[in-house]
Amino acid sequence: MSKDLLSQNIVEMPQSGIRKFFDIIMTKKDVLSLVIGEPDFQTPMYIRQACIGAIIDGKTHYTSNWGIPEFRKAVADYLEYRFGISYNYENEIVPTIGASEAIDLAFRSTLNPGDEVLVPDPSFVSYNMCIKMAYGVSKRLPTYEKDSFKVTAENLEKAITPKTKMLVLSYPSNPTGAIMTKEELMKLVPIIVKHDLIVIADEIYAELTYGCEHTSIAALPGMKERTILISGFSKAFAMTGMRIGYVCANKEITFQMIKIRQSTTVAPATPIQYACVTALNDGRKDDYSEVSYMREKYDERRRYISERLKKMGLPAFEPQGAFYIFPSVQKTGLSGYDFAIKAFEKYNVAMVPGNAFGVSGENYVRMSYATSIEKIAQALDAIEKMLSEG
Ligand SMILES: Cc1ncc(COP(=O)(O)O)c(C=O)c1O
């Protein structure tokens, strides 16, 4: 087919590095996989039951483009309770089809052609794609292991140009497991304000931090008005397949988002919205004990995988959030990609090459510990064998 028949903007968009790697690993069965970016736990039963209950009650019709008010109210209460941020549920919260739709809406509602967005490198793959779809220009903001993969004030200041309009902050981080503390975020605030930037804060892993509390940049003085906060249920509540999340922003921005969604997705599925109301409101009655249970299990695996990698001579930056670890494989003489291919082809272990998340990930691989400790142990045994056989 002639390329003229296609959107040039989309033709120019690269395929996601993770997808390409998934296609390769689908060619084999019974692989020891450290690839998957979703909880291995079941969605808590009380949430599944609420969803079934909503269907039985006939809550199966359209909702407003804003979703049901109970959803927005539950999210507002939850964000206040957990992170001390207060949003007006009437016009500052939009339920979305996963955090993924929130990312798309955030860029499309704010970018004009040619506007630049700083995206930490390495980071989650979707930002660059969604920026391109919104006719913006993504600019790398390299982060380094020596800085614990955090955005520093110095590197941020250096990367800003007169065209910079937005900054993506995605902490806890996929793929590095880095977090940013309140003090570290505070150092960025004067620069963000001075250059009049909007921050897209993707905080989908906010519930998954280990030994430290998550701070939302939206909770810092002067930041709520210039932050688009993205979060959801996929990771904390193990609800990836329910495809539900939310975006919070000032009402000028949310109104633009609603205009987009009137002609695209309309709203997330109605029974799922009701299930989320139960997840947040009933979950709060025991301080989200099911979330705490999963967090403790991830933490156990995190400590196990860090220790094992250290012992086998592949020490990694110690993750403090999400469920990934990002060891450098440079000392093996292989790039992250070649290391991952060799591990897959010869040792039957799958992990994602770090360059899928940006140029800064070239010498790294991402291992997910959202899988049982027994499976992690088997995969690590195989990697250890690979290292010893050279
Ligand atoms: C940082 C980050 N943001 C957003 C998403 C997408 O989340 P959802 O499944 O809710 O669309 C992911 C999924 O892996 C992620 O890692």
The ligand as a MOL file (V3000), in Angstrom:
LIG
                    3D

  0  0  0     0  0            999 V3000
M  V30 BEGIN CTAB
M  V30 COUNTS 16 16 0 0 0
M  V30 BEGIN ATOM
M  V30 1 C 4.3160 4.1060 34.4170 0
M  V30 2 C 3.0820 3.5130 33.8270 0
M  V30 3 N 2.0510 4.3230 33.5360 0
M  V30 4 C 0.9130 3.8500 32.9960 0
M  V30 5 C 0.7520 2.5040 32.7340 0
M  V30 6 C -0.5270 2.0340 32.1120 0
M  V30 7 O -1.4260 1.6440 33.0950 0
M  V30 8 P -2.8980 1.1120 32.7420 0
M  V30 9 O -2.8030 -0.3690 32.6300 0
M  V30 10 O -3.7290 1.5340 33.9160 0
M  V30 11 O -3.3280 1.7430 31.4850 0
M  V30 12 C 1.7900 1.6140 33.0290 0
M  V30 13 C 1.6630 0.1780 32.7310 0
M  V30 14 O 2.6000 -0.5920 32.7560 0
M  V30 15 C 2.9800 2.1330 33.6050 0
M  V30 16 O 4.0180 1.3370 33.9140 0
M  V30 END ATOM
M  V30 BEGIN BOND
M  V30 1 1 1 2
M  V30 2 1 2 3
M  V30 3 2 2 15
M  V30 4 2 3 4
M  V30 5 1 4 5
M  V30 6 1 5 6
M  V30 7 2 5 12
M  V30 8 1 6 7
M  V30 9 1 7 8
M  V30 10 2 8 9
M  V30 11 1 8 10
M  V30 12 1 8 11
M  V30 13 1 12 13
M  V30 14 1 12 15
M  V30 15 2 13 14
M  V30 16 1 15 16
M  V30 END BOND
M  V30 END CTAB
M  END
